[in-house]
Amino acid sequence: MGKTAFIFPGQGSQIVGMGKDLYGTYPEAARLFDMADRILDTALTSVCFEGPEDQLKETRFTQPAVFTHSLIVAGILAEAGFYPDCVAGHSLGELAALCFSGAFSFENGLSLVRERGRLMSDCAVRSPGTMAAVIGMDPGLVRAVCNEAASAGIVQPANFNSPVQIVISGSREGVVRAMEIAGQKGAKRIIELPVSGAFHSPLMEDASVSFRSIVESVAFDSLKIPVYANVTAERVSSETDIPDLLSRQLTHPVRWIEIIENMAASGVTRFIETGPGKILAGLVKRIVPQVETISIGTVEDINAFKIQQG
């Protein structure tokens, strides 16, 4: 039997009602949700369970909501005896992956998530930009498109999500020009994304610098489970590398294709998406179609998985 990986989703996977069934079923889920409310001094639990959707979409709610929900699900699976051989997270999800691996406590992780979201939001106001998804174009060609469009403004690949889905990010002028060129060069679809900033681009440099100083103030423990990093697509070699990896992540692309390929090459045959939504499972299937993917985010999902495992 092959290895199992837990993969942790990022912003965009949130949905109103997330975690409500977990809160009512597992005491540990209720404890962590209540702790998140206290640490953040917000009604996070209420927004997760009841909405409204527009409020849940706000970064200050979305990022801690996805982080908390994901760790609760992963913790429930681990408590039931299902442990991964390695983990990774997409963008924000990397913080959940590191926390689950033992790098830092839930409390410290939640504080990092809060500060990360605040800095990114502030930076987006000072250095406005946008993002767009390019569908049906080879990753190398998307890079070339961004290079050609750079004369109009800052633009670069932000998320290498799958072989046919690359997100680009940068100044509005740069991204719009890249969208035009991509269309001319045969992209099947190009969709400007409803985001508040140019994440994973050089326009996040101020946030990256400030976040690094915050991350460096945290005491990291050694990793109990191998973590694959967004910036390098390789296993994190030491907890001392974490500040650099997390700060650079804000200005560098998420190398999700390579992460999944490297995990599969290491022997992973089952990827379990722990948290809300099924976005990552879909991406994994496009990268390595031969593997098994499972999305677990609800009590029903957990119970079905336990039955499947016998």
N, C-alpha and C positions, 0 to 999 in steps of 0.2 A: 504494500500500500504506500502511496506517495505521501508527501508532506502536505500540511495544511497551513494556509496563511490567513490571518485576519486582516482585512483592509477597512480603513476608517474613512468615511465620506467627509466632504467639505461643505462649504456654504453653497446653498442651492438645493440641498436634499431635504431641507426642513419642510414640515407639513403640519397644519393645525391639528391638534389631537395627539401629537407625538409624545409618547411616554405615559399617557394617562392610564392605560391598562397596566403598564409596568408598576406605576406608583401604587395602584390599588392591589397588586398581587404580591410584590416582593418588598419586604421591609427595607432592604438595602437600597432599592431604587427610591423609595420615599425618603430615606435618610439623605441620599446624595442630592436629590432635587431640593429638599428643604435646606440643605447646607449651601447649595448654589444661591438660593434666594437670600440667605443671610450674608454670604460673602460679597455678592454683587449689590446687595441692598436694592433689589428690584423684584418685581412680581414675575420672575422668569417662569415659574411653574404655571401660573395662571395664563400667561401668554402662550406657552407651549400647548396647554390643554384646551384653551377656549379661543385663542386668537385675540384680536382680529388678525387676519393674514397680513395686512399691511404692516402691523406692528412687529409680527414675527419676522418679517423680511428685513427689519432694521438690523444693521450689523451688531449693535450692542445687545440684541436679543438672539439673533440667528447663531452667531458663533458660539456663545456659551451653551445654547440650547442643543446644538448638534454635538458639541464636545461632551456634554453631560449625558445625553441620551446614548451616544456611542459607547462610552465607558461603562454605563450601566449594563447594556446588552452584553458587551464583552466579558464583564465581571460575572454576570449570571451564567454564561457559558462555561467560564473557567471554574466557577463554584460547582458546576455539575460535572466537572471532569474533562471538559473539552478545551485542550490547550493548543495554541498554534505553535508551529515551528519557527515562524517569522511573522513580522507585521510591517505594514506600511500605511500611510495616510495621505490623502490627496489634499495638498495645500493646508488649510486649517486642520484637516484630519491627521497631519503629521504630529501635531501636539498631542492628540489622543493616543496615537500609536506609541509615542515616547512615554507618555504617562502610564499606559498599560504595561509597557515593558519594564517599568520600575525606575525610570530616570528621575521622576519627581512625583510628589504627592498630588492628589486630586485638587487640594486647596491651592497649591502653587501653580498647578496647571491652569486652573480656572482664572487665577490672577493674571497669568501670562496671556491667556486668551482675551481677557478684558482689555489689557493694555495694547495688545496687538491690534484689536479691532479699533480702539480709540485712535491709535497712531495712524493706522491706514485711512480712517475716515478724515482725520485732520489733514493728512497729506493730500488726500483727494481734493479737498477744498482749496488748498494752496496751489496744487499742481494738477488742474483738472485734465482728464483724459477719458478714454473709452476703451471698449474691448469688442471683438467680433469673432464669431465662430466661422471658420472656413471648412466647408464640407466637401469631401471628394477630391482632395488634392494631396499629393505626396508631401510628407513632412519636409523633405529637402527642397522641394519647389516652393513651399510656403516660406522657408528661410530666404530663398532667393527673391521672392516677391517683397518681403520686408526690407531686404537690402536695397532693392530698387526704389522702394517707396520712401526710404529714409531721407531723401532730399527734401521731401515735403514736411517731414516732422518725425519725431521719435516713434518707432514702431518695431516690435519684435515678437516672436512666438512667446506665448505666456504659458500655455498648457498643451503639451503633446499628449492628448487624451487617448487617441487611437490612431491607427494608420490612415483613417479617413476623416478624422475630426481634430483640427488644430485650432486653438484659440489664440488670437493675436491681441496685443495690448500696446497702448502708447498715447501720444497726443491725438486729439481729434483729427487734425490735419493729416498726420501720418497714417492713422488707421483707415480713414476714408480713402486716401490714395492707394493703400494696400488692397482695400476691398475692390477698388476699380481695376487694379492690375490683376488681381486674382480672378476676377470675372472674365477679363480678356484672355487669361491663360487657361481657362477651362474648369474652374471650380464649379461644382454642381450647385452649391448653395452658399451664400454668404449672409450671415445674420448678425447685425449689430446687437449686442447684449444690453439688457437694461441694468447696467451696473453704475455705481456711484464714483468709480475711479479706475485708473489704469493700473490694476494690480499685476504683480509679477513683471514690472517694467522699470526702467530707470527713473520714472516719475515717482517711484516709492522710495527713493534714496534717503530722504530725510527720515522717513519712518523706519527704514532699515537700520540707520545709524542709532537712532534713539532706542529702538527695540533691542539692539545688541547690548547696550549699556544695562538695560533691565534684565536681560537673560543672563548676563555675566554676573549679576548679583545673586543668582539662584545657585544653591549647592546641588549638584547633580549626583545621583547614585549610579552605580554601574548597571548596565543593561542586562536584564535577566533573559530577554528574548531578542534575537537579532532584528534590527530595524533598518529598512531600506530608506535612504534619504531622497527627498525631492530634487535637491540640487545636483547630486552626484549619480543618482540611480543605483548606488552601491550601498552595501551594509555600512552602518556607522561603526567605525573602528574603535572609538573610545568616547566616553561621556564628555571628555574635554573638547570634543569637536562640536558639541551641540550648539553652543552660542553662535559659532560661525555659520553653521548650517541653517539655523532658524532665522538669523538676520539676513543672510544672503537669499533665502527663499523669497523674500518680499520683492526683490528686484530681478530674480532669475526665473527661467521657465521651470514648470513642474514636468519632470521627465517621466511621465507615467508609463508610456509605452516601454521604455527601457527597464523601468522598475519591474513591471510584470514579466517581461521577457527574462530578466535576470532571476527573478523568483522561480519561474518555471524551469529555467536551466539548472537551478539548484535542487530540483526535484519536487517542487510544489505542484500538486495535481488538483488541489481543492482550494478555492478562494471563498472565504466567508465574509460577506459585507456586513459589518456590525454597526447598526445605526439606522437612521431613517432613510427611506427611499431605496431604489434599486439601480441608481445611476452607475456606480462603479462595476457592478456585476455585468452590466451591458457592455461597458468599455473593455473589461477583461476578455469577454467572449470574442470581441472583435480583434483583440491582440493575439490571444492564444486559444483558438476555438476548441481545441481538444480537451481543455480542462473542465472540471466541474465548478459551477458557481452557485452560491446560495446567498440570498439576502435575508437577514434576520433583524427585525426591528420591533416586533410585537410579541405579546404573550403567545398568540396563536402560532407565530413563526417558531418560537422557541420550543413549544410543545411538539409541533410537527417534526422539528429537527431531532428532538430526543427520541421520538417514535421511530424515525428513520434509522437512527443509530442503534436501535435495539436496546 
